[in-house]
Amino acid sequence: MLVAVAVAGLVAGVAGLSIAVVAHNRVNQVVDECGEMLRRQLQVASGSVDERAMRDLAIVHYDALKEMSGHRSFSLALINAVGDGIVVSSINGRTETRTYAKAVQGGHPVEMLSPEENQALRAAKLGKGPVVSMDDPLADFGNGDRTSARA
């Protein structure tokens, strides 16, 4: 019985340590990304960049429809230094293509974004473009971005 308790304690300790390492790495990533965002905002505040010029972009390629593969659909975010811009998405199928454009004001979408559109916008705000994937871990700052299924 004592051996079972010792083994259970060892397993729990290793699991706890593993969780702590993952959490530590994620915190370091978020801190680095926050620092980068602050640096970029200071550039704007100092007047060293044109606020109106499109300066950040990111594109996410993906398979939107089960009938096609090869990541032919995409979402593209283009924003300026103050976070105004657009997210353009093209959903490509075998027989038709649909294109959507959604406005962004102050870094926040005006209407709901799909997960792919949200990933493109977040990557552009972080300066992580031009090409990102849905698998790229990006900080979620809890900034009220509204996401939904494909709009």
Helices and strands as residue ranges (DSSP letters): H 2-45, E 54-62, E 73-80, E 85-92, E 97-105, E 108-109, H 115-126, E 131-132
